[in-house]
Amino acid sequence: MVSTSLPEIHSAGPQKGGMRQSEWEYKVFRKRFMETREAVFKVAQYLNFEKNLTVMIPSMELAPSVHQSIEYADRGDIIAYKTTEGVIDFTPHPIEVKRRRFDFTSEKDYPYPDMMVAQKVNCDRANPAAVFIVNHSMTHAFVVKRNTKNLWYVRDTKDKERGSIDKTYVCEFSLGEFIKF
């Protein structure tokens, strides 16, 4: 769920109204972290009920300060395990969850021509088995799996809230699927 590269947070200089850039970005990160929590539970429920996966949600600890944030970097929002005939295979499959600030149900009403998957540095670190991009109302999601990553491309995207430019993975809709919760 980290929305900027952690080393970049620590090296950023002054900017927003007397707040160091790093402190401003951490404030934005905390807000986004809290907004995504609900979506994490929605995806975990879907994986458990609809896909018969055993799921674990790692503790969602926020670093007390920006200076401690590297120690708290996550390796996935959900860890899923395959279950066959009641036996759990404990090979971990990390799942990343992103929540958008707008609603969509399919490619037809998605407001952009392709899907922004995740910030490159964070996705490369966590290497999730799948990324769920959940709509604002949490009624639908777009799911893209790691086995399509070689077909994703990188685009510079501007984070309007932080004012930064980030390298972001983007993919065509044909590489994933829209689901309804």
C-alpha positions as CSV (number, residue, x, y, z in Angstrom):
1,M,0.0,0.0,0.0
2,V,3.0,2.3,0.1
3,S,2.4,5.0,-2.4
4,T,5.9,6.3,-2.8
5,S,9.3,4.8,-2.7
6,L,10.4,4.7,0.9
7,P,14.0,5.9,0.3
8,E,12.6,8.8,-1.7
9,I,10.4,9.8,1.3
10,H,13.5,10.1,3.5
11,S,15.5,12.1,1.1
12,A,12.9,14.7,0.1
13,G,13.4,18.3,1.0
14,P,11.1,21.1,2.2
15,Q,7.9,22.0,0.4
16,K,4.3,22.2,1.8
17,G,3.5,25.0,4.2
18,G,6.5,24.6,6.5
19,M,6.2,20.8,6.4
20,R,9.1,18.9,4.9
21,Q,8.2,17.2,1.7
22,S,8.8,13.8,3.4
23,E,6.4,14.7,6.2
24,W,3.8,15.8,3.6
25,E,4.1,12.6,1.6
26,Y,3.9,10.6,4.8
27,K,0.7,12.4,5.7
28,V,-0.8,11.6,2.2
29,F,0.4,8.0,2.6
30,R,-1.4,7.6,6.0
31,K,-4.6,8.9,4.5
32,R,-4.5,6.5,1.6
33,F,-3.5,3.6,3.8
34,M,-6.7,4.1,5.9
35,E,-8.9,4.5,2.8
36,T,-7.5,1.2,1.4
37,R,-8.0,-0.9,4.6
38,E,-11.7,-1.5,3.9
39,A,-10.9,-2.7,0.3
40,V,-8.3,-5.2,1.6
41,F,-11.0,-6.9,3.8
42,K,-13.4,-6.9,0.8
43,V,-10.9,-8.6,-1.4
44,A,-9.9,-11.1,1.3
45,Q,-13.6,-12.0,1.7
46,Y,-13.9,-12.5,-2.1
47,L,-10.7,-14.7,-2.2
48,N,-12.0,-16.8,0.6
49,F,-15.6,-17.2,-0.4
50,E,-15.4,-17.1,-4.2
51,K,-12.0,-18.6,-4.9
52,N,-11.8,-21.0,-1.9
53,L,-8.4,-19.6,-0.8
54,T,-7.2,-19.5,2.7
55,V,-6.2,-15.8,3.4
56,M,-4.2,-14.0,5.9
57,I,-4.1,-10.3,6.3
58,P,-0.8,-9.2,7.8
59,S,-0.9,-6.8,10.6
60,M,-1.6,-3.3,9.2
61,E,0.9,-1.3,11.2
62,L,1.7,2.2,10.2
63,A,5.1,3.5,11.1
64,P,4.8,6.1,13.9
65,S,6.9,8.5,11.8
66,V,8.3,8.9,8.3
67,H,11.7,8.1,9.7
68,Q,10.7,4.6,10.7
69,S,8.7,3.8,7.5
70,I,11.3,1.7,5.8
71,E,11.0,-0.8,8.7
72,Y,7.3,-1.1,8.1
73,A,7.2,-1.7,4.3
74,D,4.8,-4.4,3.5
75,R,5.2,-7.4,1.2
76,G,1.5,-7.6,0.2
77,D,-1.8,-6.6,1.6
78,I,-3.2,-10.2,1.7
79,I,-1.3,-13.5,1.7
80,A,-3.4,-16.2,0.0
81,Y,-2.9,-19.9,0.2
82,K,-4.4,-22.6,-2.1
83,T,-6.6,-25.1,-0.4
84,T,-7.2,-28.5,-2.0
85,E,-9.6,-31.0,-0.4
86,G,-9.2,-29.3,2.9
87,V,-5.4,-29.3,2.9
88,I,-3.7,-25.9,2.9
89,D,-0.6,-25.5,0.7
90,F,1.4,-23.0,2.7
91,T,3.2,-21.5,-0.4
92,P,2.4,-17.8,0.0
93,H,0.8,-15.8,-2.8
94,P,0.9,-12.1,-1.9
95,I,-2.0,-10.0,-3.2
96,E,-1.8,-6.2,-3.6
97,V,-5.0,-4.1,-3.3
98,K,-5.5,-0.6,-4.7
99,R,-8.6,1.4,-4.3
100,R,-9.6,4.1,-6.8
101,R,-11.4,7.3,-6.0
102,F,-14.0,6.7,-8.7
103,D,-16.5,4.0,-9.7
104,F,-16.3,1.6,-12.6
105,T,-17.9,-1.8,-13.4
106,S,-16.1,-2.7,-16.7
107,E,-13.9,-1.4,-19.5
108,K,-16.9,0.4,-20.9
109,D,-17.2,2.8,-18.0
110,Y,-13.6,2.9,-16.9
111,P,-12.5,6.6,-17.4
112,Y,-9.1,5.8,-18.9
113,P,-8.0,3.8,-22.0
114,D,-5.8,1.4,-19.9
115,M,-5.4,0.2,-16.3
116,M,-2.9,1.8,-13.9
117,V,-1.7,-1.2,-11.9
118,A,0.7,0.1,-9.2
119,Q,3.7,2.2,-8.6
120,K,6.7,0.3,-10.2
121,V,9.1,0.4,-7.2
122,N,6.5,-0.9,-4.8
123,C,5.2,-3.6,-7.1
124,D,8.7,-4.8,-7.9
125,R,9.4,-5.0,-4.1
126,A,6.2,-6.9,-3.2
127,N,6.1,-9.0,-6.4
128,P,2.4,-9.8,-5.9
129,A,0.7,-12.8,-7.4
130,A,-2.2,-10.5,-8.3
131,V,-3.2,-6.9,-8.0
132,F,-6.9,-6.0,-7.3
133,I,-7.8,-2.5,-8.4
134,V,-11.1,-1.9,-6.5
135,N,-13.6,0.8,-7.4
136,H,-14.6,3.5,-4.9
137,S,-17.9,1.9,-3.9
138,M,-16.2,-1.5,-3.6
139,T,-18.7,-3.3,-5.8
140,H,-16.3,-4.2,-8.6
141,A,-12.6,-4.7,-9.2
142,F,-10.1,-5.2,-12.0
143,V,-7.8,-8.2,-11.3
144,V,-4.4,-8.6,-13.1
145,K,-2.1,-11.5,-12.3
146,R,1.7,-11.5,-12.1
147,N,2.0,-13.9,-15.0
148,T,1.1,-11.0,-17.3
149,K,3.7,-8.6,-15.9
150,N,6.0,-9.0,-18.9
151,L,3.3,-7.3,-20.9
152,W,2.8,-4.4,-18.6
153,Y,4.5,-1.1,-19.5
154,V,5.8,1.7,-17.4
155,R,4.4,5.2,-17.6
156,D,5.3,8.4,-15.7
157,T,2.2,9.4,-13.8
158,K,1.6,12.5,-11.8
159,D,0.4,12.1,-8.3
160,K,-2.0,15.1,-7.9
161,E,-2.0,15.1,-4.1
162,R,1.8,14.8,-3.6
163,G,2.8,16.6,-6.8
164,S,5.3,13.9,-7.7
165,I,6.0,12.0,-10.9
166,D,6.1,8.3,-10.4
167,K,7.1,5.3,-12.6
168,T,3.9,3.3,-12.7
169,Y,3.0,0.0,-14.2
170,V,0.1,0.1,-16.7
171,C,-1.6,-2.7,-18.6
172,E,-4.2,-3.3,-21.3
173,F,-7.7,-4.4,-20.1
174,S,-7.3,-7.7,-22.0
175,L,-4.5,-8.8,-19.5
176,G,-7.0,-8.9,-16.6
177,E,-10.6,-9.2,-15.7
178,F,-13.3,-7.1,-14.2
179,I,-15.1,-8.9,-11.3
180,K,-18.2,-8.1,-9.2
181,F,-18.1,-8.5,-5.5
